[in-house]
Amino acid sequence: MARRTKEEALATRHRLLDAAELLFQAQGVSQTSLQQIAQKAGATRGAIYWHFKDKADLFNAMMERVILPLEAAPRSEAAAASDDPLVEIEEGMVHALTLMTTDPQVRRVFDVATHKVEYTHDMASVQQRHLDARNACVADFEKALRLAARRACIKLPVPGHVAAQGMHALISGLIQNWLLDPEAFDLVPAGRRTFRVYLAGLGFVRPNVVVREAETAAA
């Protein structure tokens, strides 16, 4: 009986989070009430407060169910262990963009997190989560870029943290613009090309990449 009760509680929690995802995307976080979420999930308002402290707590729990694209970027340790840190960064970026195009839940949650939430006082913890994830990603990009520059014996034309911020803005900007109109361009190949142009602008010469692209075009 206790096991069944626990399973039922977990099922209710998932229904509430599923309902929140759909309602947040459809009408925005601030315009969605906890009562609406409970009704859509077929639960009571009391059930929400059994599982979540408030709307921000529910929102963060919704975010924790998926790994968002830029949270899936390679850690600096992986880049350091690679023969070519730039390959690790690029493949991590491609994986992030592929998640957006193939996983509806990831796409829905990212859309909510970037386009459908207002950072009001009661959502301060949500804003902090967003900042923490961004800062961690930028820090990893910076470490990988500095390592790649040392191995390539070049000096970055801008400080490492600026180059990393630009890389983060490039990837997140591509995703956000694609979400506005997914038919406008093909996210993954566009991301790969612009990413390589950005690296070239930082001074990285990657002859093997040019050869692979030429071979792909010939095929």
C-alpha positions in Angstrom: 0.0 0.0 0.0 2.8 2.4 0.9 4.6 1.7 -2.4 1.4 2.3 -4.3 0.8 5.6 -2.5 4.4 6.7 -3.3 3.9 5.8 -7.0 0.6 7.7 -7.2 2.2 10.8 -5.6 5.0 10.6 -8.2 2.5 10.3 -11.0 0.7 13.3 -9.7 3.9 15.3 -9.6 4.7 14.4 -13.2 1.2 15.4 -14.3 1.5 18.7 -12.6 4.9 19.4 -14.3 3.5 18.3 -17.7 0.6 20.6 -17.3 2.8 23.5 -16.2 5.0 23.0 -19.3 2.1 23.3 -21.6 0.4 26.2 -19.9 3.6 28.2 -19.4 4.4 27.8 -23.1 0.8 28.7 -24.2 0.2 31.7 -22.0 3.4 32.6 -20.2 4.5 32.0 -16.7 3.1 35.1 -15.1 -0.3 34.6 -16.7 -0.6 31.0 -15.5 -2.0 30.4 -12.0 -1.3 27.4 -9.8 -5.1 26.7 -9.9 -5.0 26.4 -13.7 -2.1 24.0 -13.5 -3.9 21.9 -11.0 -7.1 21.8 -13.1 -5.2 20.8 -16.3 -3.4 18.1 -14.4 -6.7 16.8 -12.9 -5.4 17.5 -9.4 -6.2 19.9 -6.5 -4.4 23.1 -5.6 -3.5 21.3 -2.4 -1.6 18.7 -4.4 0.6 21.5 -5.9 1.5 22.7 -2.4 2.2 19.1 -1.3 4.9 18.8 -4.0 6.1 22.4 -4.5 6.6 25.4 -2.3 5.5 28.0 -4.8 5.4 28.7 -8.6 9.2 29.3 -8.7 9.8 25.9 -7.1 7.5 24.3 -9.6 9.2 26.1 -12.4 12.7 25.0 -11.3 11.4 21.4 -10.9 10.2 21.6 -14.5 13.6 22.8 -15.6 15.4 20.0 -13.8 13.5 17.3 -15.8 15.5 18.1 -18.9 19.1 19.0 -19.8 18.9 22.3 -21.8 21.1 22.7 -24.8 23.7 25.0 -23.3 23.7 22.9 -20.1 24.7 20.0 -22.3 27.8 21.8 -23.6 31.1 19.9 -23.0 32.8 20.5 -19.7 36.3 22.1 -19.8 37.7 18.8 -18.5 36.6 17.0 -21.6 38.1 19.6 -23.8 41.4 19.5 -21.9 41.6 15.7 -22.4 40.9 16.0 -26.1 43.6 16.3 -28.8 41.6 19.2 -30.3 39.6 21.2 -27.7 37.8 23.0 -30.5 36.4 19.7 -31.8 34.9 19.0 -28.3 33.3 22.5 -28.3 31.9 22.1 -31.8 30.5 18.7 -31.2 29.0 19.8 -27.9 27.4 22.7 -29.7 26.0 20.5 -32.5 24.6 18.1 -29.9 22.9 21.1 -28.2 21.4 22.3 -31.4 20.3 18.7 -32.3 18.5 18.4 -29.0 16.4 21.5 -29.9 15.4 20.0 -33.3 14.7 16.4 -32.1 13.4 16.6 -28.5 10.0 18.3 -28.2 10.2 18.6 -24.4 13.6 20.2 -24.5 12.4 22.7 -27.1 9.3 23.4 -25.1 11.1 24.0 -21.8 13.8 26.2 -23.5 11.1 28.2 -25.1 9.4 28.8 -21.8 12.8 29.6 -20.1 13.8 32.2 -22.7 10.5 33.6 -24.0 7.8 33.0 -21.5 9.1 34.0 -18.1 9.4 37.4 -16.4 12.0 37.7 -13.7 9.8 39.3 -11.1 10.6 39.3 -7.4 8.9 36.0 -6.7 10.8 34.4 -9.6 14.2 35.5 -8.3 15.4 31.9 -7.8 14.5 31.2 -11.4 16.6 34.1 -12.6 19.5 32.9 -10.4 19.3 29.5 -11.9 19.5 31.0 -15.4 22.5 33.1 -14.4 24.3 30.2 -12.8 23.9 28.0 -15.9 25.0 30.8 -18.2 28.1 31.6 -16.1 29.1 27.9 -15.9 28.8 27.5 -19.6 30.8 30.7 -20.4 33.5 29.6 -17.9 33.9 26.3 -19.7 34.0 28.0 -23.1 36.7 30.3 -21.8 38.9 27.5 -20.5 38.5 25.5 -23.7 39.3 28.6 -25.9 42.4 29.5 -23.9 43.6 25.9 -24.0 43.1 25.8 -27.8 44.9 29.1 -28.3 47.9 27.9 -26.3 48.0 24.7 -28.3 47.7 26.6 -31.6 50.3 29.1 -30.4 48.1 32.1 -31.1 46.9 35.0 -29.1 43.2 35.6 -29.0 42.3 39.0 -30.5 40.0 39.7 -27.5 40.2 38.7 -23.8 39.2 35.0 -23.2 36.1 35.9 -21.2 34.9 38.2 -24.1 35.5 35.5 -26.7 33.5 33.0 -24.5 30.7 35.4 -24.0 30.5 35.9 -27.7 30.4 32.2 -28.3 27.6 31.7 -25.8 25.6 34.6 -27.3 26.1 33.1 -30.8 24.7 29.7 -29.8 21.9 30.9 -27.6 20.9 33.6 -30.1 20.7 31.0 -32.9 18.5 28.8 -30.8 16.2 31.7 -29.8 15.8 33.0 -33.3 15.1 29.5 -34.6 12.4 29.0 -32.0 10.6 32.1 -33.3 10.4 30.6 -36.8 11.7 27.0 -37.1 11.1 27.1 -40.9 13.4 30.1 -41.4 16.6 28.1 -41.4 18.1 24.7 -40.7 19.4 25.1 -37.1 22.2 22.5 -37.0 24.1 23.2 -40.2 23.6 26.9 -39.8 25.0 26.6 -36.3 28.0 24.6 -37.4 28.9 27.1 -40.1 28.5 30.2 -38.1 30.4 28.6 -35.2 33.4 27.8 -37.5 33.3 31.4 -38.9 33.4 32.7 -35.3 36.4 30.5 -34.5 38.2 31.7 -37.7 37.6 35.3 -36.6 39.3 34.5 -33.3 42.4 33.4 -35.4 42.0 29.6 -35.3 43.2 28.0 -38.6 41.7 24.5 -38.9 42.8 23.0 -42.2 41.3 19.6 -41.4 37.9 21.2 -41.1 38.3 22.8 -44.6 39.3 19.4 -46.0 36.3 17.6 -44.4 33.9 20.3 -45.7 35.4 20.0 -49.2 35.0 16.3 -49.2 31.4 16.5 -48.0 30.6 19.0 -50.8 32.2 16.7 -53.4 30.2 13.7 -52.2 
